[in-house]
Amino acid sequence: MCGILALIHANGTETSAASELHEALYLLQHRGQDACGIATCASGGKIYQCKGNGMAAKVFRDDGARVSDLPGYMGIGHLRYPTAGSSANAEAQPFYVNSPVGICFAHNGNLINAAELKQFLDLEAHRHINTESDSELMVNIFANELNETGKARVNDKDIFAALSRMYTRCVGGWACTAMLAGFGLIGFRDSYGIRPLVLGSRPSDNGPGTDWMMASESVALDQCGFTNVIDVLPGQAVIIQKGAAPVFKQVQEPVRYAPDIFEYVYFARPDTVIDGISVQESRERMGYKLADTIQRRLDPAELADIDVVIPIPETSNTSAACVAERLKKPYCQGFVKNRYVFRTFIMPGQKAREKSVRRKLNPMKVKFQGKNVLLVDDSIVRGTTSREIVNMAREAGARKVYFASCAPRITHAHIYGIDLASPSELIAHHRDEESIAKHIGATKVIYQTLDDLKAACAELSPRPNQEFEVGVFCGSYVTPVEPGYFEHLEKLRGETKKLKVMETAREAVANGSAGEEEIRMATNGVEVNEDGQVVAASGNNSSDGETVIREVITKNGKRGREGEEKSSPPRDRMDISLHNFGDYAQDIHS
């Protein structure tokens, strides 16, 4: 899951597009904390860019000083949440290709036929792919199709035709913004409507005309003063040139209108409206419907046993309040959240996630002491967070801990841009509710039903018979899935996590907090096992060409690599196209 943005001013002499995009990055920071970037275009078609690993405050400096390096009247922005591909600076977006016409590209989603696309680009299009990111694949597919026009200058019809051909090649879920040097902006969405994209307008404050902005969530438009917000529809593309009204075209017929329901469960901000459905109101309904399930699942004595309903902040706050209201139970905030520790389920390594849970949440003993509590969370993924939370509640004095999830059991991989976990890591993959309760230490676990979750959102939709992408709960995905894709995804996830797990182990050794496994990782390196898990390397180089990362800590604390150079890839890579945050890291940290 990523956040994407695009902005174009009516006045071509404006130079403040980056400033507004920078502000909007903070409004969508919850959608990606791994990397971010902005690319702008000034008069004469010159492109400026700044991007790199880290949050917006790190990449652009706390005072936003780097924004002044990005003049231009239009631009696009991106926040990366790590999915397919690695976490190197080279994968930070926007991506840029110089031919044809100069294209900057921001992508939210995932392609599930990446191997096929890479082969096409290599053998037929003769385009070099420098990263493992499927976003780079997509921009090159688009660039190749646009290049088929043979024109030095393209128009709307050329762009729409190129997009139509791109849609026939790419399979998956996506929402994208793109900027063509000196031409304008493009926004488009997959033909299933899986990933969100909205468009808004406002009168220009620097002369006549209208400014336009696109974003993953409506809150970015609201806070930046844009109104008349509409959704880009499934299979639809929009082109906006300087001083002109948007031009819309259905570049591929919509197959279904099935937004990812996890946007409403967890990812989107509550003050966002996606596809006409209020996230806040959908979570309220999730709470009421979950309460009805709790009443069916618990006997009268167990219901009477509950003293208080406590949310796991912050996503579940709304739903938990509605659960308490329906059950006629007191509601209180029992955990204090540290806002400077981020989403734990995307952290590399089980121990890192466990430690982070306790840094993120602190129970107030007075709210738990001697009470039977009903904890409400938005979902249960690996169970790491849930188990630690139950432990904390018991340590704070709770007698019984009931645990309710606003989402159904997550049993399958997410393949459209949310890297929840490998199936083998999912706590519900091979467990029923009773064994899950035992595993996390809860008195009882109650899950929302899938029908109720869908109804909670569909009842608010302006469309009848609203569908959703719910494959993580049942294994039924809205798009076709290529044979062997899940095996490919598992290996790719493991490779992506290697460097991060190695970094965590190295830091633990350096500060003296490493366990046995972390010491083995720091000594022997890491590799990916058959289940896609990152583990300490066995000490032997893989015979099938799999990379084993080896790094050692010397006595003076300096880092070095052991083994043959060919088995040790560079720890990081810079983007080869334009300057980025990594180029200035030494200056920033000196």
SEKOL-383127 format. One record per residue (C-alpha): x, y, z. Coordinates in pm, whole numbers, padded with zeros to 5 digits, always signed. Layout:
<pts>
XYZ;...
</pts>
This chain:
<pts>
+00000+00000+00000;+00140+00336-00103;+00025+00694-00125;+00027+00885-00454;-00027+01252-00536;-00033+01484-00837;-00083+01859-00864;-00097+02106-01153;-00140+02482-01129;-00334+02676-01390;-00057+02935-01406;+00256+02801-01572;+00475+03058-01395;+00395+02907-01055;+00686+02747-00873;+00513+02620-00556;+00381+02278-00662;+00644+02096-00453;+00551+02292-00141;+00191+02175-00157;+00287+01820-00248;+00525+01818+00048;+00241+01921+00279;+00018+01652+00131;+00283+01384+00195;+00232+01433+00568;-00142+01390+00527;-00085+01052+00363;+00219+00946+00566;+00018+00659+00720;+00011+00495+00376;+00387+00451+00358;+00680+00516+00590;+00951+00329+00396;+01038+00595+00138;+00898+00902-00031;+00967+01147-00310;+00850+01438-00523;+00917+01518-00888;+00825+01854-01041;+00829+02012-01384;+00913+02377-01443;+00888+02593-01752;+01077+02454-02045;+00994+02099-01942;+01285+02062-01699;+01225+01796-01432;+01345+01821-01072;+01332+01539-00822;+01409+01451-00461;+01344+01107-00315;+01491+00849-00082;+01433+00604+00201;+01261+00736+00511;+00964+00947+00604;+00892+01290+00460;+01064+01473+00746;+01384+01279+00684;+01392+01295+00305;+01301+01665+00281;+01457+01757+00618;+01251+01860+00917;+01219+02217+00795;+01137+02112+00437;+01459+02270+00313;+01489+02034+00018;+01156+02154-00124;+01323+02472-00248;+01527+02253-00485;+01207+02154-00666;+01063+02447-00864;+00771+02389-01094;+00405+02446-01166;+00317+02076-01159;+00444+01764-00991;+00373+01421-00849;+00449+01266-00511;+00480+00919-00367;+00497+00746-00028;+00626+00390-00038;+00499+00103+00164;+00731-00194+00096;+00566-00458-00122;+00722-00636-00419;+01082-00533-00470;+01358-00435-00230;+01389-00143+00007;+01687+00027-00154;+01691+00395-00243;+01671+00283-00605;+01312+00169-00545;+01200+00504-00402;+00948+00675-00629;+00862+00862-00847;+01035+00663-01121;+01167+00845-01425;+01229+00739-01784;+01358+00987-02038;+01215+00826-02350;+00973+00909-02489;+00903+01270-02383;+01025+01233-02022;+00789+01048-01787;+00773+01056-01407;+00559+00785-01254;+00406+00711-00910;+00239+00373-00855;+00023+00229-00578;-00051-00141-00610;+00103-00460-00732;+00138-00646-01062;+00086-01020-01047;+00236-01097-01389;+00568-00922-01325;+00782-01209-01455;+00600-01207-01789;+00633-00828-01818;+01003-00837-01741;+01060-01093-02013;+00865-00883-02264;+01062-00570-02180;+01390-00756-02216;+01333-00964-02527;+01087-00753-02726;+01089-00393-02604;+01464-00397-02533;+01424-00189-02219;+01657-00234-01924;+01499-00287-01580;+01732-00188-01299;+01532-00284-00987;+01298-00553-00858;+01008-00308-00834;+00703-00383-01044;+00645-00006-01054;+00950+00025-01276;+00807-00247-01497;+00480-00058-01534;+00633+00278-01627;+00847+00106-01889;+00549-00080-02034;+00367+00253-02062;+00673+00426-02209;+00716+00149-02464;+00355+00172-02576;+00376+00551-02598;+00693+00520-02801;+00501+00318-03062;+00346+00645-03185;+00686+00746-03327;+00602+01108-03250;+00826+01371-03095;+00518+01531-02939;+00218+01329-02824;-00144+01429-02765;-00436+01305-02556;-00537+01039-02806;-00184+00898-02818;-00166+00876-02440;-00506+00713-02401;-00422+00460-02673;-00091+00377-02506;-00266+00328-02173;-00523+00098-02333;-00246-00121-02470;-00068-00115-02133;-00385-00236-01960;-00397-00540-02189;-00047-00640-02073;-00060-00563-01700;-00254-00771-01448;-00311-00665-01088;-00443-00375-00889;-00314-00020-00927;-00374+00350-00910;-00111+00568-01073;-00022+00929-01134;+00224+01031-01403;+00377+01353-01531;+00489+01409-01888;+00755+01677-01918;+00605+02002-02043;+00273+01834-02121;+00067+01767-01809;-00053+01506-01561;-00213+01165-01603;-00409+00962-01349;-00550+00614-01400;-00690+00320-01209;-00715-00056-01264;-01029-00192-01427;-01141-00355-01099;-01117-00037-00892;-00899-00212-00633;-00672+00082-00548;-00823+00428-00479;-00767+00754-00666;-00959+01083-00631;-00950+01415-00817;-01038+01762-00690;-01023+02124-00806;-00998+02479-00674;-00986+02825-00832;-00633+02941-00899;-00511+03205-00654;-00264+03338-00910;-00474+03446-01206;-00761+03285-01397;-00812+02912-01432;-00835+02607-01210;-00577+02408-01015;-00620+02030-01002;-00498+01767-00759;-00512+01387-00743;-00449+01171-00437;-00502+00827-00290;-00734+00969-00024;-00976+01261-00021;-00830+01398+00304;-00525+01526+00114;-00749+01723-00121;-00967+01854+00163;-00674+01983+00365;-00512+02148+00062;-00829+02339-00023;-00956+02129-00315;-01328+02063-00355;-01565+01893-00601;-01387+01567-00524;-01467+01275-00753;-01336+00920-00786;-01142+00814-01091;-01346+00512-01199;-01224+00157-01264;-01048+00140-01601;-01065+00517-01638;-00782+00759-01713;-00770+01137-01686;-00530+01381-01854;-00487+01737-01725;-00286+01995-01912;-00190+02339-01781;-00491+02572-01778;-00721+02310-01931;-01010+02105-01800;-00951+01734-01732;-01012+01495-02020;-01151+01155-01917;-01153+00832-02113;-01240+00473-02037;-00913+00311-02147;-01038-00034-02047;-01393-00143-01979;-01452-00190-01606;-01453-00557-01516;-01588-00506-01163;-01608-00224-00911;-01437-00392-00617;-01226-00165-00395;-00995-00333-00146;-01194-00366+00176;-00875-00343+00383;-00873+00031+00306;-01182+00065+00523;-01067-00182+00789;-00723-00042+00851;-00528+00164+00604;-00726+00475+00521;-00770+00768+00757;-01115+00788+00917;-01176+01134+00766;-01139+00994+00415;-01415+00900+00171;-01323+00626-00078;-01553+00542-00369;-01837+00729-00200;-01803+00532+00125;-01707+00713+00444;-01428+00528+00623;-01548+00661+00959;-01906+00546+00907;-01797+00208+00773;-01597+00149+01091;-01896+00246+01301;-02103-00018+01125;-01824-00270+01165;-01847-00209+01538;-02222-00257+01558;-02210-00574+01351;-01918-00709+01553;-02118-00650+01871;-02403-00856+01727;-02159-01139+01656;-02020-01115+02009;-02370-01148+02148;-02421-01462+01942;-02084-01613+02027;-02076-01551+02401;-02329-01701+02640;-02524-01471+02878;-02283-01540+03165;-01980-01445+02955;-02149-01129+02832;-02238-01030+03186;-01877-01103+03279;-01739-00818+03064;-01664-00508+03270;-01526-00274+03004;-01457-00245+02629;-01106-00119+02543;-00982-00039+02190;-00635-00111+02057;-00551+00240+01935;-00601+00396+01701;-00777+00239+01402;-01020+00041+01617;-01126+00333+01838;-01439+00404+01637;-01550+00041+01612;-01479-00031+01978;-01697+00261+02089;-01982+00120+01882;-01927-00229+02025;-01954-00085+02376;-02266+00110+02287;-02442-00195+02139;-02340-00421+02430;-02431-00150+02684;-02086-00173+02840;-01849+00103+02957;-01593+00217+02703;-01252+00351+02795;-00906+00410+02653;-00689+00163+02839;-00374+00190+02627;-00164+00499+02566;-00008+00498+02221;+00339+00629+02143;+00276+00808+01813;+00640+00784+01713;+00647+00406+01672;+00494+00288+01350;+00286+00002+01217;+00432-00316+01358;+00308-00581+01117;+00537-00449+00841;+00847-00461+01059;+01115-00715+00964;+01164-00996+01214;+00939-01139+01482;+01145-01014+01776;+01156-00663+01636;+00776-00663+01610;+00736-00794+01964;+00964-00526+02109;+00795-00258+01903;+00450-00347+02037;+00559-00266+02391;+00725+00055+02278;+00410+00152+02091;+00149+00078+02360;+00147+00118+02738;-00146-00006+02948;-00290+00208+03226;-00315-00034+03517;-00609+00143+03675;-00820+00053+03368;-00734-00318+03389;-00683-00403+03753;-00926-00676+03863;-01145-00639+03552;-01268-00865+03274;-01189-00672+02957;-01306-00696+02597;-01025-00575+02370;-01123-00466+02019;-00868-00446+01735;-00909-00380+01363;-00756-00716+01266;-00525-00996+01370;-00245-01065+01122;+00049-01264+01256;-00079-01256+01614;+00245-01098+01737;+00080-00770+01834;-00229-00941+01975;-00028-01179+02195;+00182-00899+02340;-00128-00687+02401;-00302-00970+02585;+00012-01023+02793;+00025-00654+02878;-00342-00654+02977;-00287-00947+03211;+00030-00792+03354;-00175-00478+03422;-00414-00686+03634;-00691-00800+03399;-00861-01119+03518;-01005-01225+03182;-00920-01094+02837;-01170-01136+02554;-01035-01033+02213;-01253-00920+01920;-01140-00844+01565;-01327-00606+01334;-01197-00807+01038;-01252-01176+00965;-00974-01433+00992;-00689-01340+00755;-00592-01667+00591;-00438-01577+00255;-00173-01350+00107;-00258-00999-00009;-00148-00961-00370;-00250-00606-00458;+00002-00397-00268;-00040-00470+00105;+00240-00696+00225;+00059-00830+00532;+00259-01151+00573;+00337-01484+00412;+00049-01733+00452;+00264-01945+00682;+00308-01642+00909;-00065-01567+00935;-00198-01685+01268;-00532-01788+01117;-00385-01976+00821;-00413-02319+00987;-00589-02236+01316;-00947-02207+01431;-01065-01945+01679;-01013-02167+01981;-00650-02242+01896;-00590-01875+01808;-00721-01774+02150;-00486-02022+02313;-00193-01901+02103;-00237-01533+02197;-00338-01611+02556;-00693-01473+02534;-00995-01610+02717;-01182-01617+02387;-01136-01468+02038;-01431-01342+01830;-01396-01248+01464;-01623-01038+01245;-01793-01246+00976;-01700-01174+00615;-02063-01111+00521;-02098-00855+00799;-01775-00681+00703;-01885-00648+00342;-02230-00530+00450;-02083-00266+00683;-01921-00099+00381;-02170-00187+00106;-02464-00035+00296;-02294+00305+00263;-02211+00274-00107;-02389+00491-00364;-02385+00186-00594;-02621-00109-00558;-02471-00457-00515;-02132-00315-00416;-01847-00567-00436;-01509-00566-00263;-01169-00730-00297;-01164-00973-00002;-00909-01235-00112;-00709-01217+00211;-01009-01357+00399;-01117-01632+00163;-00858-01682-00112;-01097-01564-00384;-00927-01274-00565;-01099-01043-00811;-00830-01078-01078;-00690-01394-01237;-00371-01514-01067;-00086-01654-01277;+00029-02010-01193;+00334-02000-00969;+00273-01639-00863;+00241-01717-00493;+00570-01906-00492;+00732-01612-00671;+00580-01370-00419;+00711-01567-00122;+01065-01567-00255;+01048-01199-00341;+00921-01113+00006;+01204-01304+00163;+01465-01131-00051;+01311-00795+00037;+01332-00864+00409;+01692-00986+00407;+01866-00652+00431;+01623-00523+00692;+01655-00831+00912;+02032-00818+00876;+02033-00453+00980;+01820-00532+01287;+02051-00817+01390;+02360-00603+01340;+02217-00321+01554;+02124-00570+01828;+02479-00705+01835;+02626-00356+01842;+02414-00244+02138;+02449-00572+02329;+02083-00681+02315;+02114-00960+02059;+01970-01305+02117;+02125-01627+01992;+01949-01612+01655;+02053-01251+01598;+02414-01335+01683;+02406-01621+01429;+02263-01380+01171;+02535-01123+01235;+02801-01395+01221;+02681-01618+00935;+02456-01383+00739;+02092-01448+00647;+01904-01652+00389;+01546-01731+00301;+01408-02072+00390;+01142-02267+00197;+00861-02085+00378;+00995-01745+00278;+01125-01675+00630;+01453-01492+00684;+01678-01706+00907;+02043-01728+01000;+02246-01871+00711;+02369-02226+00745;+02720-02122+00657;+02722-02277+00308;+02663-02083-00009;+02338-02175-00179;+02381-02403-00475;+02083-02267-00662;+02215-01915-00686;+02019-01775-00392;+02194-01480-00235;+02326-01514+00120;+02398-01180+00284;+02701-01192+00512;+02820-00910+00732;+03030-00909+01047;+03088-00662+01329;+03455-00622+01413;+03580-00559+01765;+03604-00186+01704;+03239-00180+01593;+03310-00133+01224;+03116-00329+00966;+03270-00559+00713;+03170-00840+00479;+03291-01195+00474;+03298-01443+00192;+03326-01395-00179;+03228-01059-00316;+02995-01219-00569;+02769-01353-00290;+02739-01013-00119;+02518-00761-00302;+02555-00390-00226;+02369-00287+00085;+02198-00004-00097;+02172+00148-00442;+02103+00498-00560;+01862+00589-00834;+02054+00636-01160;+01826+00897-01313;+01804+01209-01098;+01943+01332-00769;+01779+01196-00455;+01799+01201-00079;+02068+00934-00067;+02307+01159-00256;+02293+01406+00032;+02281+01165+00326;+02637+01235+00437;+02574+01609+00439;+02249+01567+00631;+02395+01349+00906;+02730+01525+00942;
</pts>
